[in-house]
Amino acid sequence: MGLLGYIVDNYVMLYELAGLFCILAISNLLSARMKRQTIAIVILLLAESVVFRLEGLTQNLTEMSLYRPFLTALLYSLYPVILMLLILLTETDDFNRRSLVFVIPWALCVPVFFTSQWTHLVCWFTEDNHYMGGPMNMLPYWLFAFYVLVFLVQNVRFFRGYSRINRSIARYIILGAMAGVLLYIVTEVNMDYSAIFTAAVLLYYVLVYIHMAKMDPLTSLPNRQSYYQDLKIETRIITGVISIDMNDLQAINSSLGHEFGDMALVVVAGVLKHHCPKNSTVYRVGGDEFVVICRRQGETEIRAAINSMRENLVYTSYVCAFGYAMCGPDNNVQQAIKLADERMKEDKAASKQFRDGTNR
């Protein structure tokens, strides 16, 4: 009944993990790094459920076995690692110095967990196998809470600037999972968290995967499909639209090659994203075409943002044409888009005239 009992008790979790593993095998939107980290999370969740099962068996022994403090310390150590990998899942770069900072609290606590049977700092077990809490018995919970907080902050950063529906779904997944864990802690029910984590990871992975499908792979900006979806969903809160077109991309591609053209698009996208108005989103809607949807921003803020974009593009080798329009009672979103596009073309023509005049 050992293995069969484990499978019966954890069937839903095992079924979900196997499904997630299969989805990973056929997904083509996520980077190899994100796939590796997700596989590591799947393996750790499986390992945690096994450790929890084994630790539960040691609780029934009439005499204390060293396996119990070891397995308890291992459980305390595994939960933060799973959260760390989830945090790194939304990192845009490979492991770096900032990522290393995440590891330090865990690295400091792990030796305390594994030596606690002798130091009595966190918890220890008597000869007749009874649990005894030490002066730092809340340390595992505080460590877990720390990584939950970091995870929440990281997700605010990751989904910042994207649609409200994405942010709402992310909050539902994260807060729902945390509520389940808190429910177990408050009611003092000795339940395994792995089932909650597995469901959250599966939902979170699907959300990230859908999110990536809405992103332009070159510039990491939301793509044309995302632009149309957000226009439809957020019509009521859109106050202005900025139309942007990069000048001379075709010339760069012809003279230097598409690799330099791609590099130019990445640089321009970075400037636009960094200097767009607050609560606004930059979309790449075509080869060299960008659109900014402005939410709850006035004309003064939008004009200031366009000036900031222009000023910072000066430090690059590239130039863009801009046009904007405000939404209002007499100018709906579609009309504003059309007007912004017309003004952008006028700006582009004026820029070309100026350059031609200068060249003479």
C-alpha positions in Angstrom: 0.0 0.0 0.0 3.1 2.3 0.3 3.5 3.3 -3.4 -0.2 2.7 -4.2 -1.3 4.8 -1.2 1.1 7.6 -2.3 -0.4 7.5 -5.9 -4.0 7.5 -4.6 -3.3 10.4 -2.2 -1.5 12.5 -4.8 -3.2 11.4 -8.0 -4.4 14.9 -8.9 -1.0 16.4 -8.3 0.8 13.7 -10.3 -1.7 14.0 -13.1 -1.2 17.8 -13.3 2.6 17.5 -13.2 2.6 14.9 -15.9 0.4 17.1 -18.0 2.6 20.1 -17.5 5.6 18.1 -18.5 3.9 17.1 -21.7 3.0 20.7 -22.5 6.6 21.7 -22.0 7.7 19.2 -24.5 5.6 20.7 -27.3 5.7 24.4 -26.3 7.7 26.7 -28.7 7.1 30.2 -27.2 9.2 30.0 -24.1 13.0 30.1 -24.0 15.1 27.1 -23.2 15.9 28.7 -19.8 12.3 29.0 -18.9 11.7 25.4 -19.9 14.6 24.2 -17.8 13.4 26.1 -14.8 9.8 24.8 -15.2 11.1 21.2 -15.4 13.2 21.8 -12.2 10.0 23.1 -10.5 8.1 20.0 -11.6 10.9 17.7 -10.2 11.1 19.7 -6.9 7.3 19.5 -6.4 7.4 15.8 -7.0 10.4 15.4 -4.6 8.6 17.6 -2.0 5.5 15.4 -2.0 7.6 12.3 -1.6 9.6 13.9 1.3 6.3 14.9 3.0 5.0 11.4 2.7 8.2 9.9 4.2 8.2 12.5 7.0 4.7 11.6 7.8 5.7 7.9 8.2 8.4 8.8 10.6 5.9 10.6 12.8 4.3 7.2 13.6 7.5 5.7 15.0 7.6 5.0 18.7 11.2 6.1 18.9 12.9 9.1 17.3 14.8 8.3 14.1 17.3 10.7 12.6 15.4 10.4 9.4 12.7 12.6 10.9 14.7 15.8 11.7 16.5 15.3 8.3 13.2 15.1 6.4 11.7 18.0 8.3 14.7 20.2 7.5 14.5 19.1 3.9 10.9 20.1 3.7 11.7 23.5 5.3 14.4 23.9 2.6 12.4 22.8 -0.4 9.5 25.2 -0.2 11.6 28.3 -0.6 13.6 26.7 -3.5 10.3 26.2 -5.4 9.4 29.8 -4.9 12.9 31.0 -5.9 12.5 29.1 -9.2 9.1 30.7 -9.8 10.7 34.1 -9.1 13.4 33.4 -11.6 10.9 32.1 -14.1 9.9 35.7 -14.8 13.4 37.1 -15.0 14.3 38.3 -18.5 18.0 37.4 -18.1 19.9 34.4 -17.1 21.2 33.9 -13.5 22.8 37.2 -12.4 23.9 39.0 -9.3 20.4 40.1 -8.5 19.3 36.5 -8.7 22.1 35.6 -6.3 20.6 37.9 -3.7 17.4 35.8 -3.7 19.5 32.8 -2.6 21.3 34.4 0.4 18.4 34.1 3.0 17.8 30.5 2.0 21.5 29.7 2.2 21.7 31.2 5.7 18.7 29.3 7.0 19.4 25.8 5.6 22.3 25.0 8.0 20.1 26.2 10.9 17.4 23.7 9.8 19.7 20.8 9.5 21.5 21.3 12.8 18.4 22.2 14.8 18.1 18.7 16.2 21.3 19.4 18.2 21.1 23.2 18.6 17.3 23.2 19.4 17.0 26.5 17.6 14.1 25.7 15.2 12.7 22.4 16.4 13.9 19.1 17.7 12.5 15.7 18.6 12.6 13.8 21.9 13.7 10.2 22.3 10.0 9.1 22.2 9.6 11.0 18.9 7.7 14.1 20.1 8.0 17.5 18.3 9.5 20.3 20.4 9.6 23.9 19.1 12.7 26.0 19.6 13.1 29.8 20.0 13.3 30.1 16.2 10.5 27.7 15.4 8.8 30.4 13.2 11.9 30.8 11.0 10.6 28.4 8.2 7.4 30.4 8.0 9.2 33.8 8.0 11.5 32.5 5.2 8.6 31.3 3.2 6.8 34.6 3.7 9.9 36.5 2.5 10.0 34.6 -0.7 6.2 35.0 -1.2 6.7 38.8 -0.8 9.6 38.8 -3.3 7.5 36.7 -5.7 4.6 39.2 -5.5 6.9 42.1 -6.1 8.5 40.3 -9.0 5.1 39.6 -10.6 4.1 43.3 -10.2 7.2 44.1 -12.2 6.7 41.4 -14.8 3.1 42.3 -15.6 3.5 46.1 -15.1 2.3 47.9 -18.2 0.3 45.0 -19.6 -3.5 44.6 -19.7 -5.6 44.6 -16.5 -6.9 41.2 -17.3 -3.4 39.7 -17.3 -2.7 41.4 -13.9 -6.0 40.2 -12.5 -5.4 36.6 -13.5 -1.9 36.7 -12.1 -3.3 38.0 -8.8 -5.9 35.3 -8.7 -3.4 32.5 -9.2 -0.9 33.9 -6.7 -3.2 35.1 -4.0 -5.4 32.0 -4.3 -2.5 29.7 -3.7 -1.2 31.8 -0.8 -4.7 31.8 0.7 -4.7 28.0 0.6 -1.4 27.8 2.4 -2.5 30.3 5.0 -5.7 28.4 5.6 -3.6 25.3 6.4 -1.4 27.2 8.7 -4.2 29.0 10.6 -6.3 25.9 11.0 -3.1 23.9 12.0 -4.0 21.2 9.5 -0.9 19.1 8.7 -1.4 19.1 4.9 1.1 18.9 2.1 1.4 22.2 0.1 2.6 20.5 -3.0 -1.0 20.0 -4.4 -1.6 23.8 -4.0 1.8 24.6 -5.5 1.2 22.3 -8.5 -2.2 23.8 -9.3 -0.7 27.3 -9.0 2.3 26.4 -11.1 0.2 24.9 -13.9 -2.1 27.9 -14.0 0.8 30.3 -13.8 2.7 28.5 -16.6 -0.4 28.7 -18.8 -0.7 32.4 -18.1 3.0 33.0 -18.8 2.7 30.9 -22.0 -0.4 32.9 -23.2 1.4 36.1 -22.2 4.4 35.1 -24.3 2.2 34.3 -27.3 1.0 38.0 -27.1 4.6 39.3 -27.2 6.8 40.2 -30.2 9.8 37.8 -29.9 12.3 40.4 -31.2 11.5 43.5 -29.1 9.6 41.8 -26.2 6.8 44.4 -26.7 3.2 43.3 -26.9 2.4 42.3 -30.5 -0.4 43.3 -33.0 -2.9 40.7 -31.6 -2.4 42.0 -28.1 -2.9 45.5 -29.3 -6.3 44.7 -30.9 -7.3 42.7 -27.8 -6.4 45.6 -25.4 -8.2 48.1 -27.6 -11.4 46.1 -27.4 -11.2 45.4 -23.6 -9.9 48.8 -22.4 -11.8 51.2 -24.6 -13.3 53.1 -21.7 -10.0 54.0 -20.0 -8.0 54.9 -23.1 -7.4 58.6 -23.2 -4.9 59.0 -26.0 -3.0 57.2 -28.7 0.5 57.7 -30.0 1.5 56.5 -33.5 5.2 55.9 -34.1 7.1 54.9 -37.2 10.8 54.3 -37.4 12.6 56.1 -40.2 15.0 54.4 -42.7 14.6 50.8 -41.4 14.5 49.6 -45.0 17.7 51.4 -45.8 19.4 49.9 -42.8 18.3 46.4 -43.9 19.5 47.0 -47.5 22.9 48.5 -46.7 23.9 46.7 -43.4 21.7 43.6 -43.3 18.7 42.5 -41.4 20.7 41.7 -38.3 21.5 45.4 -37.9 17.9 46.2 -38.7 16.7 43.9 -35.9 19.3 45.5 -33.6 17.9 49.0 -34.5 14.3 47.8 -33.7 15.4 46.5 -30.3 17.1 49.8 -29.4 14.2 51.9 -30.5 11.7 49.6 -28.7 13.7 50.0 -25.5 13.7 53.8 -25.6 9.9 53.9 -26.4 9.1 51.5 -23.6 11.3 53.3 -21.0 9.9 56.7 -21.8 6.2 56.1 -22.5 3.6 57.7 -20.3 2.7 56.1 -17.0 -0.1 53.4 -17.3 0.6 53.2 -21.0 1.7 50.3 -23.2 4.0 50.3 -26.3 3.0 47.8 -29.0 4.9 46.7 -32.1 2.2 46.5 -34.7 4.2 46.1 -37.8 7.8 45.9 -39.2 8.8 49.4 -38.1 5.5 50.6 -36.7 4.7 51.1 -33.0 1.6 52.3 -31.2 1.3 53.5 -27.6 -2.1 53.1 -25.8 -2.3 55.7 -23.1 -4.6 55.0 -20.1 -5.9 57.9 -18.0 -3.2 60.3 -19.2 -3.8 63.9 -20.1 -2.5 65.7 -23.2 0.3 67.4 -21.2 1.7 64.0 -20.0 1.5 62.5 -23.5 3.3 65.5 -25.1 6.0 65.3 -22.4 6.5 61.6 -23.0 6.8 62.1 -26.8 9.4 64.9 -26.1 11.3 62.5 -23.8 11.2 59.8 -26.4 12.6 62.1 -29.1 15.3 63.5 -26.8 16.5 60.0 -25.9 16.5 58.7 -29.4 19.1 61.4 -30.2 21.6 59.3 -28.2 21.0 56.4 -30.7 21.6 56.3 -34.4 17.9 56.2 -35.2 15.0 58.6 -35.8 11.2 58.1 -35.4 8.2 60.0 -36.6 5.5 60.7 -34.0 1.8 61.6 -34.1 -0.7 61.6 -31.3 -4.4 62.2 -30.7 -6.6 62.4 -27.7 -9.9 60.5 -27.2 -13.0 62.3 -26.2 -16.7 62.7 -26.7 -16.2 63.9 -30.3 -13.2 61.6 -31.0 -13.5 57.9 -30.1 -10.6 55.5 -30.0 -10.7 54.4 -33.6 -10.9 58.1 -34.7 -8.0 58.9 -32.5 -5.9 56.1 -34.0 -6.6 57.3 -37.5 -5.8 60.9 -36.5 -2.6 59.9 -34.7 -1.5 57.9 -37.8 -2.2 60.9 -40.1 -0.1 63.2 -37.8 2.7 60.7 -37.7 2.8 60.6 -41.5 2.9 64.4 -41.6 5.8 64.4 -39.1 7.6 61.8 -41.2 7.1 63.9 -44.4 8.3 67.0 -42.6 11.4 65.2 -41.3 12.2 63.9 -44.8 11.8 67.4 -46.2 14.1 68.8 -43.6 16.8 66.2 -44.3 16.5 66.7 -48.0 16.9 70.4 -47.6 19.9 69.9 -45.3 21.5 67.6 -47.8 21.3 70.2 -50.5 
